[in-house]
Amino acid sequence: MFKKMAGTVAALMVIFALGLLFGLLSYRWFQARAGGGYSGPAVLKEVQTLSQFVTVKYSLEKVVEFDDAKWYGESRVLLVAHGVVKAGLDLSQLGPGDIQVSGKKISLTLPRARITDVYLDDRQTQIVDHTTGILRVFDKDLEQNARRQAVEELRLAASQNGILKEAAEKGQARLTILLYQLGFTNFNLQSK
C-alpha cells in the first residue's frame, strides 16, 4: 500500500513539475508574441549572439598570372583559382543606441555589410604553368604569392559584382523573419 501511494505521489510530482515548466514556457512565448516580452537590451543581446551573420556566399573562378621579373631572369606562375567569398553582417558591433523597441514596433540600425571570409578551394585550384628563368633559382614562395594575389582578386571581383549590397539585403530580410518570430509586427531596419 505504501509503495503504491509513493508511486502515485511521485507521478503527481512529475506531472506538477511538467505542468509548471509548460506554464512558464507558454507564458514566455505568449509575452514574446505580444511584443511586450522583449526590451531593447534583451533583443540586442539575442541579435548579438548571431555575431558573424553570413548571408551570401559566392563561388568564383579567376585566372591569375603572377610574374617575378628580375634583371637576370623571370619566374612565372599561371594559376586557375577557384575560391569562395562570404559576406554578411557583424552583429556584435550593434550597440544600445542601434535598437529601439516600443511594444510591437522595433527599429534597428545595422552595421554595414562586409566580406567575412575569402579562401581558395584547394581541390579545384590548379597551377597551369610554372616557369623559372634560366639564371633563376626555383622560388618556393612564388606559388604562395600567386595564391595570395588570387585571394585579393577574388575579394575585388566579389565586391565589384555586388556581394556587399546583396549581403545587406539578405541580412535585413532574415533579421525581419527573426524579429517577426519574436512577436514584432512593425519593423524599421536600416544600415549605417
MIDOSE-1310 file (N, C-alpha, C; in nm, 2 decimals, decimal comma, always signed):
residues 192
mfkk	+0,08/-0,12/+0,00/+0,00/+0,00/+0,00/+0,09/+0,13/+0,00; +0,20/+0,12/+0,08/+0,29/+0,24/+0,09/+0,36/+0,26/-0,04; +0,40/+0,15/-0,11/+0,47/+0,16/-0,24/+0,37/+0,22/-0,34; +0,25/+0,18/-0,34/+0,15/+0,23/-0,44/+0,13/+0,38/-0,42
magt	+0,12/+0,42/-0,29/+0,09/+0,56/-0,26/+0,22/+0,64/-0,30; +0,34/+0,59/-0,27/+0,46/+0,66/-0,30/+0,48/+0,68/-0,45; +0,44/+0,58/-0,53/+0,44/+0,58/-0,68/+0,34/+0,69/-0,73; +0,23/+0,69/-0,67/+0,12/+0,79/-0,71/+0,17/+0,93/-0,68
vaal	+0,23/+0,95/-0,56/+0,28/+1,09/-0,52/+0,40/+1,13/-0,62; +0,49/+1,03/-0,65/+0,60/+1,06/-0,74/+0,54/+1,10/-0,88; +0,44/+1,03/-0,93/+0,38/+1,06/-1,06/+0,31/+1,19/-1,05; +0,25/+1,23/-0,95/+0,18/+1,36/-0,93/+0,29/+1,47/-0,93
mvif	+0,40/+1,45/-0,86/+0,51/+1,55/-0,86/+0,57/+1,57/-1,00; +0,58/+1,46/-1,08/+0,64/+1,48/-1,21/+0,54/+1,55/-1,30; +0,41/+1,52/-1,29/+0,31/+1,59/-1,37/+0,30/+1,74/-1,33; +0,31/+1,77/-1,20/+0,31/+1,90/-1,15/+0,43/+1,98/-1,20
algl	+0,55/+1,92/-1,20/+0,67/+1,98/-1,25/+0,66/+2,01/-1,40; +0,61/+1,91/-1,47/+0,60/+1,93/-1,62/+0,49/+2,04/-1,65; +0,39/+2,04/-1,57/+0,29/+2,15/-1,59/+0,34/+2,29/-1,56; +0,42/+2,30/-1,45/+0,49/+2,42/-1,42/+0,58/+2,47/-1,53
lfgl	+0,66/+2,38/-1,58/+0,76/+2,41/-1,69/+0,68/+2,45/-1,81; +0,58/+2,38/-1,85/+0,50/+2,41/-1,96/+0,43/+2,55/-1,95; +0,38/+2,57/-1,83/+0,32/+2,70/-1,80/+0,42/+2,82/-1,81; +0,54/+2,80/-1,76/+0,64/+2,91/-1,77/+0,68/+2,93/-1,92
lsyr	+0,70/+2,82/-1,99/+0,74/+2,84/-2,13/+0,63/+2,90/-2,21; +0,50/+2,86/-2,18/+0,39/+2,92/-2,25/+0,38/+3,07/-2,22; +0,39/+3,11/-2,10/+0,39/+3,25/-2,06/+0,49/+3,33/-2,13; +0,61/+3,28/-2,14/+0,72/+3,35/-2,21/+0,69/+3,36/-2,36
wfqa	+0,64/+3,25/-2,42/+0,61/+3,26/-2,56/+0,49/+3,36/-2,59; +0,39/+3,36/-2,50/+0,28/+3,45/-2,53/+0,32/+3,59/-2,51; +0,41/+3,62/-2,41/+0,46/+3,75/-2,39/+0,54/+3,80/-2,51; +0,63/+3,71/-2,56/+0,71/+3,74/-2,68/+0,62/+3,77/-2,80
ragg	+0,51/+3,69/-2,82/+0,42/+3,71/-2,93/+0,35/+3,84/-2,92; +0,33/+3,88/-2,80/+0,26/+4,01/-2,78/+0,36/+4,13/-2,80; +0,48/+4,10/-2,81/+0,58/+4,20/-2,83/+0,62/+4,27/-2,70; +0,56/+4,24/-2,59/+0,59/+4,31/-2,46/+0,69/+4,24/-2,38
gysg	+0,74/+4,12/-2,43/+0,83/+4,04/-2,35/+0,97/+4,08/-2,38; +1,00/+4,16/-2,47/+1,14/+4,20/-2,51/+1,16/+4,34/-2,50; +1,27/+4,38/-2,43/+1,31/+4,52/-2,42/+1,42/+4,54/-2,53; +1,46/+4,66/-2,55/+1,57/+4,69/-2,64/+1,70/+4,61/-2,60
pavl	+1,74/+4,61/-2,48/+1,86/+4,54/-2,44/+1,85/+4,39/-2,46; +1,73/+4,33/-2,43/+1,71/+4,19/-2,45/+1,72/+4,15/-2,60; +1,66/+4,23/-2,68/+1,67/+4,20/-2,83/+1,81/+4,22/-2,87; +1,88/+4,32/-2,83/+2,02/+4,34/-2,86/+2,10/+4,22/-2,83
kevq	+2,08/+4,17/-2,71/+2,15/+4,05/-2,66/+2,13/+3,93/-2,75; +2,00/+3,91/-2,79/+1,96/+3,80/-2,87/+2,03/+3,81/-3,01; +2,02/+3,93/-3,07/+2,07/+3,95/-3,20/+2,22/+3,95/-3,20; +2,29/+4,00/-3,10/+2,44/+3,99/-3,10/+2,49/+3,85/-3,09
tlsq	+2,41/+3,76/-3,04/+2,46/+3,62/-3,03/+2,48/+3,56/-3,17; +2,42/+3,62/-3,27/+2,44/+3,58/-3,41/+2,58/+3,62/-3,46; +2,64/+3,72/-3,40/+2,78/+3,77/-3,43/+2,81/+3,78/-3,58; +2,89/+3,69/-3,63/+2,92/+3,70/-3,77/+2,80/+3,64/-3,85
fvtv	+2,71/+3,72/-3,90/+2,59/+3,67/-3,96/+2,62/+3,67/-4,11; +2,66/+3,55/-4,16/+2,70/+3,54/-4,31/+2,57/+3,52/-4,38; +2,54/+3,60/-4,48/+2,42/+3,59/-4,56/+2,44/+3,56/-4,71; +2,56/+3,57/-4,76/+2,58/+3,55/-4,90/+2,72/+3,47/-4,92
kysl	+2,72/+3,38/-5,01/+2,84/+3,30/-5,04/+2,85/+3,30/-5,19; +2,96/+3,35/-5,24/+2,99/+3,34/-5,39/+3,10/+3,24/-5,41; +3,08/+3,16/-5,52/+3,19/+3,07/-5,57/+3,24/+3,13/-5,70; +3,37/+3,16/-5,70/+3,42/+3,23/-5,82/+3,54/+3,16/-5,87
ekvv	+3,57/+3,19/-6,00/+3,69/+3,13/-6,07/+3,76/+3,25/-6,13; +3,89/+3,24/-6,12/+3,97/+3,35/-6,17/+4,11/+3,30/-6,22; +4,15/+3,34/-6,33/+4,28/+3,31/-6,38/+4,38/+3,42/-6,34; +4,49/+3,37/-6,27/+4,58/+3,47/-6,21/+4,72/+3,43/-6,27
efdd	+4,79/+3,54/-6,32/+4,93/+3,53/-6,36/+5,01/+3,61/-6,27; +5,11/+3,54/-6,21/+5,20/+3,61/-6,11/+5,34/+3,60/-6,17; +5,40/+3,72/-6,20/+5,54/+3,73/-6,25/+5,63/+3,78/-6,15; +5,75/+3,73/-6,14/+5,86/+3,78/-6,06/+5,98/+3,80/-6,15
akwy	+5,98/+3,92/-6,21/+6,09/+3,95/-6,31/+6,20/+4,02/-6,24; +6,32/+3,98/-6,27/+6,45/+4,04/-6,22/+6,53/+4,07/-6,34; +6,64/+4,14/-6,33/+6,72/+4,17/-6,45/+6,79/+4,05/-6,50; +6,80/+3,94/-6,42/+6,87/+3,82/-6,47/+6,78/+3,71/-6,50
gesr	+6,65/+3,73/-6,51/+6,55/+3,63/-6,55/+6,42/+3,65/-6,49; +6,33/+3,57/-6,53/+6,19/+3,58/-6,48/+6,13/+3,44/-6,44; +6,05/+3,45/-6,34/+5,98/+3,33/-6,29/+5,83/+3,37/-6,30; +5,75/+3,27/-6,33/+5,60/+3,30/-6,36/+5,52/+3,18/-6,31
vllv	+5,40/+3,21/-6,25/+5,31/+3,11/-6,22/+5,17/+3,15/-6,28; +5,11/+3,05/-6,35/+4,98/+3,08/-6,40/+4,88/+2,98/-6,33; +4,78/+3,04/-6,26/+4,70/+2,97/-6,17/+4,55/+2,99/-6,20; +4,48/+2,88/-6,21/+4,33/+2,89/-6,22/+4,28/+2,87/-6,08
ahgv	+4,23/+2,98/-6,02/+4,19/+2,98/-5,88/+4,04/+2,97/-5,87; +4,00/+2,87/-5,80/+3,86/+2,85/-5,76/+3,85/+2,89/-5,61; +3,76/+2,99/-5,59/+3,75/+3,04/-5,45/+3,61/+3,06/-5,40; +3,60/+3,09/-5,27/+3,47/+3,12/-5,21/+3,49/+3,25/-5,14
vkag	+3,39/+3,34/-5,16/+3,38/+3,47/-5,09/+3,25/+3,47/-5,01; +3,26/+3,50/-4,88/+3,14/+3,51/-4,80/+3,13/+3,65/-4,74; +3,00/+3,70/-4,73/+2,98/+3,83/-4,68/+2,86/+3,83/-4,59; +2,85/+3,93/-4,50/+2,74/+3,93/-4,41/+2,75/+4,05/-4,32
ldls	+2,69/+4,04/-4,20/+2,68/+4,15/-4,11/+2,75/+4,11/-3,98; +2,83/+4,19/-3,92/+2,89/+4,17/-3,79/+2,80/+4,23/-3,68; +2,71/+4,15/-3,63/+2,61/+4,19/-3,54/+2,67/+4,22/-3,40; +2,79/+4,18/-3,38/+2,85/+4,21/-3,25/+2,88/+4,36/-3,24
qlgp	+2,88/+4,43/-3,35/+2,90/+4,57/-3,35/+2,78/+4,66/-3,31; +2,67/+4,59/-3,29/+2,55/+4,66/-3,25/+2,56/+4,72/-3,11; +2,52/+4,84/-3,09/+2,52/+4,90/-2,96/+2,38/+4,93/-2,91; +2,37/+4,97/-2,78/+2,23/+5,01/-2,73/+2,16/+5,12/-2,81
gdiq	+2,24/+5,21/-2,87/+2,17/+5,31/-2,95/+2,13/+5,27/-3,08; +2,16/+5,15/-3,12/+2,12/+5,10/-3,25/+1,98/+5,03/-3,25; +1,92/+5,02/-3,14/+1,79/+4,95/-3,13/+1,69/+5,02/-3,04; +1,57/+5,03/-3,09/+1,46/+5,09/-3,01/+1,34/+5,00/-3,02
vsgk	+1,28/+4,97/-2,91/+1,17/+4,89/-2,90/+1,05/+4,96/-2,84; +0,93/+4,96/-2,90/+0,81/+5,02/-2,84/+0,70/+4,92/-2,88; +0,66/+4,84/-2,78/+0,55/+4,75/-2,80/+0,59/+4,64/-2,91; +0,51/+4,64/-3,01/+0,54/+4,55/-3,12/+0,62/+4,61/-3,24
kisl	+0,67/+4,74/-3,21/+0,75/+4,81/-3,31/+0,90/+4,80/-3,27; +0,98/+4,78/-3,37/+1,13/+4,77/-3,35/+1,20/+4,85/-3,46; +1,29/+4,93/-3,42/+1,38/+5,00/-3,51/+1,52/+4,95/-3,49; +1,59/+4,91/-3,59/+1,73/+4,85/-3,58/+1,82/+4,91/-3,68
tlpr	+1,93/+4,97/-3,64/+2,03/+5,03/-3,73/+2,14/+4,92/-3,74; +2,16/+4,86/-3,85/+2,25/+4,75/-3,87/+2,39/+4,80/-3,92; +2,49/+4,73/-3,88/+2,63/+4,77/-3,93/+2,63/+4,74/-4,08; +2,72/+4,81/-4,15/+2,74/+4,79/-4,29/+2,78/+4,64/-4,32
arit	+2,74/+4,59/-4,43/+2,78/+4,46/-4,47/+2,93/+4,46/-4,50; +2,99/+4,34/-4,48/+3,13/+4,34/-4,51/+3,17/+4,19/-4,55; +3,28/+4,18/-4,62/+3,33/+4,05/-4,66/+3,39/+3,98/-4,53; +3,34/+3,87/-4,50/+3,38/+3,80/-4,38/+3,49/+3,70/-4,40
dvyl	+3,49/+3,64/-4,52/+3,59/+3,53/-4,55/+3,61/+3,52/-4,70; +3,74/+3,50/-4,73/+3,78/+3,47/-4,87/+3,88/+3,36/-4,87; +3,86/+3,25/-4,94/+3,96/+3,15/-4,94/+3,95/+3,07/-5,08; +4,06/+3,00/-5,11/+4,07/+2,92/-5,23/+4,03/+2,78/-5,19
ddrq	+3,96/+2,72/-5,29/+3,92/+2,58/-5,28/+4,04/+2,50/-5,34; +4,12/+2,45/-5,25/+4,25/+2,38/-5,30/+4,22/+2,26/-5,38; +4,11/+2,20/-5,37/+4,08/+2,08/-5,45/+4,06/+2,12/-5,60; +4,01/+2,24/-5,62/+3,98/+2,28/-5,76/+4,08/+2,38/-5,82
tqiv	+4,16/+2,44/-5,73/+4,26/+2,54/-5,78/+4,38/+2,46/-5,84; +4,42/+2,51/-5,96/+4,52/+2,44/-6,03/+4,63/+2,53/-6,08; +4,75/+2,49/-6,07/+4,86/+2,56/-6,14/+4,87/+2,51/-6,28; +4,85/+2,60/-6,37/+4,85/+2,56/-6,51/+4,99/+2,56/-6,57
dhtt	+5,07/+2,66/-6,52/+5,21/+2,68/-6,57/+5,30/+2,74/-6,46; +5,42/+2,68/-6,45/+5,51/+2,74/-6,36/+5,65/+2,73/-6,43; +5,70/+2,85/-6,46/+5,83/+2,86/-6,53/+5,93/+2,93/-6,45; +6,05/+2,89/-6,46/+6,16/+2,95/-6,39/+6,27/+2,99/-6,50
gilr	+6,31/+3,11/-6,50/+6,41/+3,16/-6,59/+6,54/+3,08/-6,58; +6,62/+3,08/-6,69/+6,75/+3,01/-6,69/+6,84/+3,04/-6,58; +6,86/+3,17/-6,55/+6,95/+3,21/-6,45/+6,89/+3,22/-6,31; +6,76/+3,18/-6,30/+6,69/+3,19/-6,17/+6,69/+3,06/-6,10
vfdk	+6,68/+3,07/-5,97/+6,67/+2,95/-5,88/+6,52/+2,94/-5,85; +6,48/+2,81/-5,84/+6,33/+2,79/-5,82/+6,29/+2,86/-5,69; +6,18/+2,94/-5,70/+6,13/+3,02/-5,59/+6,01/+2,95/-5,53; +6,03/+2,89/-5,41/+5,92/+2,82/-5,35/+5,81/+2,91/-5,30
dleq	+5,83/+3,03/-5,28/+5,73/+3,13/-5,24/+5,65/+3,18/-5,35; +5,69/+3,16/-5,47/+5,62/+3,21/-5,59/+5,47/+3,17/-5,60; +5,45/+3,04/-5,57/+5,31/+2,99/-5,58/+5,23/+3,05/-5,46; +5,28/+3,06/-5,34/+5,21/+3,12/-5,23/+5,18/+3,26/-5,26
narr	+5,27/+3,34/-5,32/+5,24/+3,48/-5,36/+5,13/+3,48/-5,47; +5,13/+3,39/-5,56/+5,02/+3,38/-5,66/+4,89/+3,35/-5,59; +4,89/+3,26/-5,50/+4,76/+3,23/-5,42/+4,71/+3,35/-5,34; +4,80/+3,43/-5,28/+4,76/+3,55/-5,21/+4,70/+3,65/-5,30
qave	+4,76/+3,66/-5,42/+4,71/+3,76/-5,52/+4,57/+3,71/-5,57; +4,56/+3,58/-5,59/+4,43/+3,53/-5,63/+4,32/+3,56/-5,53; +4,35/+3,54/-5,40/+4,25/+3,57/-5,29/+4,21/+3,72/-5,30; +4,31/+3,81/-5,32/+4,27/+3,95/-5,32/+4,19/+3,98/-5,45
elrl	+4,22/+3,92/-5,56/+4,15/+3,94/-5,68/+4,01/+3,88/-5,67; +3,99/+3,77/-5,60/+3,85/+3,72/-5,58/+3,77/+3,81/-5,49; +3,84/+3,87/-5,39/+3,77/+3,97/-5,30/+3,72/+4,09/-5,38; +3,81/+4,14/-5,47/+3,78/+4,25/-5,55/+3,67/+4,22/-5,65
aasq	+3,67/+4,10/-5,71/+3,57/+4,06/-5,81/+3,43/+4,05/-5,74; +3,43/+3,99/-5,62/+3,30/+3,98/-5,55/+3,25/+4,12/-5,51; +3,34/+4,21/-5,47/+3,29/+4,34/-5,44/+3,23/+4,41/-5,56; +3,30/+4,40/-5,67/+3,25/+4,46/-5,79/+3,12/+4,40/-5,85
ngil	+3,10/+4,27/-5,81/+2,97/+4,21/-5,85/+2,86/+4,23/-5,76; +2,88/+4,31/-5,65/+2,76/+4,35/-5,57/+2,74/+4,26/-5,45; +2,84/+4,19/-5,40/+2,82/+4,10/-5,29/+2,78/+4,17/-5,16; +2,83/+4,29/-5,14/+2,80/+4,37/-5,02/+2,66/+4,41/-5,02
keaa	+2,61/+4,46/-5,13/+2,47/+4,50/-5,14/+2,37/+4,38/-5,12; +2,41/+4,27/-5,18/+2,33/+4,15/-5,16/+2,33/+4,10/-5,02; +2,45/+4,11/-4,95/+2,46/+4,06/-4,81/+2,37/+4,15/-4,72; +2,37/+4,28/-4,75/+2,29/+4,37/-4,66/+2,14/+4,34/-4,68
ekgq	+2,10/+4,32/-4,81/+1,96/+4,30/-4,83/+1,91/+4,17/-4,77; +1,99/+4,06/-4,79/+1,95/+3,93/-4,73/+1,96/+3,93/-4,58; +2,05/+4,01/-4,53/+2,06/+4,02/-4,38/+1,94/+4,08/-4,32; +1,89/+4,19/-4,39/+1,77/+4,26/-4,34/+1,65/+4,17/-4,35
arlt	+1,64/+4,09/-4,46/+1,53/+4,00/-4,48/+1,53/+3,89/-4,37; +1,64/+3,84/-4,35/+1,65/+3,73/-4,25/+1,63/+3,78/-4,10; +1,68/+3,90/-4,07/+1,65/+3,95/-3,94/+1,50/+3,99/-3,93; +1,44/+4,03/-4,03/+1,30/+4,06/-4,03/+1,22/+3,94/-3,99
illy	+1,25/+3,83/-4,05/+1,19/+3,70/-4,01/+1,21/+3,66/-3,87; +1,33/+3,68/-3,82/+1,37/+3,65/-3,68/+1,29/+3,74/-3,59; +1,28/+3,87/-3,62/+1,21/+3,96/-3,53/+1,06/+3,94/-3,54; +1,01/+3,90/-3,65/+0,87/+3,86/-3,66/+0,84/+3,74/-3,57
qlgf	+0,93/+3,64/-3,57/+0,91/+3,52/-3,48/+0,92/+3,56/-3,34; +0,99/+3,67/-3,30/+0,99/+3,71/-3,17/+0,86/+3,79/-3,13; +0,78/+3,82/-3,22/+0,65/+3,88/-3,19/+0,64/+4,03/-3,24; +0,74/+4,08/-3,30/+0,73/+4,22/-3,36/+0,65/+4,22/-3,49
tnfn	+0,57/+4,32/-3,51/+0,49/+4,33/-3,63/+0,53/+4,46/-3,71; +0,60/+4,55/-3,66/+0,63/+4,67/-3,73/+0,79/+4,69/-3,72; +0,85/+4,69/-3,84/+0,99/+4,69/-3,85/+1,05/+4,81/-3,92; +1,16/+4,86/-3,87/+1,24/+4,96/-3,94/+1,38/+4,92/-3,93
lqsk	+1,43/+4,85/-4,03/+1,57/+4,81/-4,04/+1,64/+4,89/-4,14; +1,76/+4,95/-4,10/+1,84/+5,03/-4,19/+1,98/+5,00/-4,16; +2,07/+5,03/-4,26/+2,21/+5,02/-4,24/+2,27/+5,15/-4,21; +2,39/+5,14/-4,14/+2,46/+5,26/-4,10/+2,52/+5,33/-4,22
